[in-house]
Amino acid sequence: MAEYMDSFPAVVGDTETEIHEGALSRRTFVKAMSFASMGLFGGVRALSTLTSKSPILTDAKGVLLHDVSRCVSCKRCELACSEFKDGAASSYLARVKVARNMGVAGGANYSDASIEGKYGNFRVQADTCKQCPHPVPCAEACPRGAIVADSRTGARKIDARKCIGCGICTTACPWAMPTLNPVTKKATKCDLCDGKPECVHACPTGALKYVSWRDLRLSTPIIQSSIMPAGTTTDCSKCHK
C-alpha cells in the first residue's frame, strides 16, 4: 500500500484536521473516541453517532472468492472494477486489490510476506472485501452511519451522500479495503455490483468467483491492526434478538 499513500493528504498533529483530511490513525481514533465519550472533544462530535446508529445484523448473500493457484496477476479485475465504478483505469481505486500484492502477497505487513508474490513462490493474492458479518468493523467505525447493507445483496456498501471522507473505515478494516478517492473525497468499497461483479466477468482464468457468503475473515492474513479484531465472533448477537 505504501506506493499509493501519496494520494492521501499528509498526516498532521491536529486530530480534527486529521479526521477531515482522512489521515486519522488508530491511536488517534481511540483517543478521539475517549474524548468524545466524555464530551470534551468538540471537534469530533460526529463520533458520538456511533452509539446511536443501527448495526448490520444480517449476513451478505454472497462474497468474492479468490483462487491464488489460478491468478496470473494480469490485473484485469482491477481495471474492470475501476472503469465500471469510477470511469478510470486505476489499481488504487479498484475494490479488488492485486497490484499492492505483486511484490509479496499482501505487502510488507503480511506475516508470510517472504513466501508469496513474485519474489517468493509467484502466487499472488487478490485482496477482496470479506463482507464481514456482525459486527462489521468499517460500519461500526463510521461516524456518520454511511456504511449499510444493500437491500438486495446484503453487501456492505457506502452511501456517498453520508460519507464525509474521514477515512476511518479504511483504518477500521483489517485488510484496508475501503479506499478514499482523492478526487471525490469519498470512500468506496466493494458492493458486489448488485450480485454481478464486474471483476469476476473480467477474470480470464476463473481466479475470482462470486459464491454464496461464507466467513473468510480467518482464511486471509490481515494487513493492518484494526480497531476491531479480524476474528471477532458473534458472541454479541445475543444482545440483538
N, C-alpha and C positions, 0 to 999 in steps of 0.2 A: 504493500500500500504506500510505501514511502515515496514512490515515484509520482504519486498523484497528490501528495499533500500540498504542493504548491498551489493547487486550485482552491485551497481553503484559506480564509483570512488568517492573518497572524494572530497567535495567542497573546493576549495582553493580561496585565495583572488584575484589572478591574473585573469582578465577576459578572456584573450586569452587562458590561460590554462583551464579555465572552459569550454570554447567552445569546445576544443579538447577532453576534458575528459567527456563531456556530463553532466555537472553539472551546467549549466547556469540557474540562477534564473530569474524570471520575471522582477525584478527590474534591474538586471544586463543587461538583454536583452534590455530593454528600454534604459538604459544608453548607451549601445554599439551602438544602432541604432542612438542615437543622435550624438554621436561622429563620427560615420561613415558618417552621412549626412553632417557633417562639414569638412570631410576629415582629421580629426585629430586622428583617431584611426586606425593606420596602421595594427594592429594585427588582426582586423576583417574586412578586406577589402572585404571579400567574401559576407558580408551582403549587400553590395551595389547592388548585383544582384537582390535583392528584387524588385527594381524599374524597372527592365527590363524583367522579365520573364512573360509569358502569364498566366493570371488567368484561373482557371477552371470555365467555364460558364454554362456548361450543367449539369443537374441532373443525378445521377446514375439511372440505370434501376430498381434496387432492393435494399433491405435493410433487415437486420436481425431484427426480432421482437420477444421479449421475453415475455412470459406469466408467471408472478410470481405465479399465482394460480396453475400452473402445475409443476413448478420446485421443484424437490426433493433434490437439491444440491448434486447430485451424481458426478458432475464434469466430466462426460464422454465427454462433449463438449470440455472441455479444453484439455483432453488427445487426442481426435481425431484431434483437431486443431494442437497442438504442434507436435504430432507424424507425421502427414501428411506434415506439413510445415517445421519442424526443425529436424525431426528424433529423438526427445527426448520427454519424458513424463514430461511436465513442466507447472504448472499453471502460472508461471511467464511469460513464453514465449507465452502462448496461446493468440490468438487475441480476444477471448471472456473471460471475467473476472468474475469468480464466487467465487473463493477461497478468494479473498480480501474482499468479502461481507458476508462471512459466519457468522461472529460475529454480525455485524449490517449491513444492506443493504447499500452499498455504502461507508462503512468505517466511521471513526470518523468525517469526514468533512461534511457529509450529514446533512441537517437541521432536517431531521426526523430520525436521527440515533438511537434514543431511542425507536423507534416504530417497525421497521422491523429487520429481522435477527433472529438468534436462541436465542438471549437474549431478543427478543421482541415478535412479532407475528409469527415467524418462516417462514415468507415469504422472500425469498432471490432473489434479483435482479441480473441478469447476465448483466454486462456492455458490450455493443456491440458498434461498430463504427456506428455512425449515417449517414455516407456517406453524410456529410454536403453539402448543396447547396452553391452556390456562395454568399459571399466569404468564401472559405474553410480555416478555421484557420490554420491547420497544413501545408497546401500547401502554403498559403500566408507567413507563418513564415519561411519556409525552405530557407536557404541562397543559396542553390545550385539548386533549382528547381527540386528536386528529387521526389517530390510527384505530380503525374499526374493522369489523368483519363484513365482508361482502355478503349481501343478502342471498346471492345466487350460489357462489362457490365456497363461501366461508373464508376466502383468502383474507389475510390481514393487509388492508390497503390504507393508503394515506389520503385523507381529504385535504386537498391543496388549499381549499378555502379557509381551513382552520390552521394549517401549518404556518408557523412563524419563522421557520428556517433556523431554529436554535441548534440543531444537530444532536440533541440529547438522545434521540432514538438510535443514532449510529453508535454512540458511546454505550448505550444500554445493551446492544446486540452483541453476544459473544463472538459472532462472525462478522461484525461490522457490515452488515448487508445494506441497510438504508444508506442512500447516497445523497449528499447535499449538492444540488445543482448550483454551481457558482453563478449562473446567469439568472435563473428564476428565483434564486434564494429560497427554494422549496426542497423538501426532502422527497425522495422517491424510493420505492421498493417494489419487489415482485408482487403483482396482484393476480398472477396466473392467467392473465389475458382472457378473463371470462370463461376459463376452462379449456381454452385452445391456445396454449403457449406458443408464441412465435419461435422461440428458441428451439423447441422440440421439432417443429416442422423444418427448421433450417439445418439441423444437425445431419451431416451426410453419413455418419456411421452408426446412428442409433444410440449414441452415448448418453443422450438425455431422453428421459421418458417422463410422461405425466401419469402418475399412478394414484391409486386410492391412498388417502392420507395414512401415514404411519409415522411414528415418532423417530426422527432421525437425529435428534439432538446429541445423543451419546455415541453415535457412529462416526462423527467427524470431529477431529481435534479443534478446539476453539482457537481463535486468532488473538483475542484480547480478553483481559479480565473485565468482567461486566459488573454492573451494579446488582445483577441477579445471576446466580449460578446457572450454567447451561443445563444442568441435570435436575433442575427444580422439579419436585414431584407434584402430584395432585393432592397432597395432604390437605391443602386448604379448601378443596372442593366441598368438604362437609359444611363449610360456612356459607355456601352459596346454593342451598337447596331451593 
